[in-house]
């Protein structure tokens, strides 16, 4: 590192000799321009000195920062450590509380020390809770930022794709095309109507006259049906079977009658 030494005007000869000695030893800057880093002859000693100072005080090339994924992973690891610390502190708090209860008034000094340790542990637990909440908030913020960045990249790709899809389209050409399609549809409808229209080949018949004739035929048919109502033959009455004149037996036949009938049947068979 080059040092700059200033001298009071006491003795010019002594001062000149002292400067020459220091210059030979490399402790004295040869000119003011070299100290500022802009040498008169275009040399680079000043720039080298400044670059050396920059490297010494950390002004060199900056290191590349972590990616969002690496930051999220690091935060998760730290959160796990803090959760374990929470569990440890909670256990220690319960132990100190049990110690205070155990001693009670018997050993007041030990009980008070246990309660003091419990208070300190509770403060550490509260600080750990706050730190954990901060880390969780920071992790969620990075996750949301990563998601938003991915969404923006996707939207950019979609916009480029849409732009490429419409780059060969002209709105004026689209309007002309739609007008041509509409015109062709109207023409096709006119042709269909012309083809489906009935052709009489010279027979010009009024449809109203045909309807009147049809109505007259219906009136004649109705009048004929009314006249034939009285001339229809009457249908013969339905004959029902006559009531039998013989009386049915009120009960089962006597045994003697059955034997007589069986005897007559045997004689008839023989």
Secondary structure as GFF3:
##gff-version 3
##sequence-region A 1 270
A	DSSP	alpha_helix	12	25	.	.	.	ID=ss1
A	DSSP	alpha_helix	32	36	.	.	.	ID=ss2
A	DSSP	alpha_helix	45	56	.	.	.	ID=ss3
A	DSSP	alpha_helix	68	103	.	.	.	ID=ss4
A	DSSP	alpha_helix	108	166	.	.	.	ID=ss5
A	DSSP	alpha_helix	171	196	.	.	.	ID=ss6
A	DSSP	alpha_helix	207	227	.	.	.	ID=ss7
A	DSSP	alpha_helix	255	269	.	.	.	ID=ss8
###
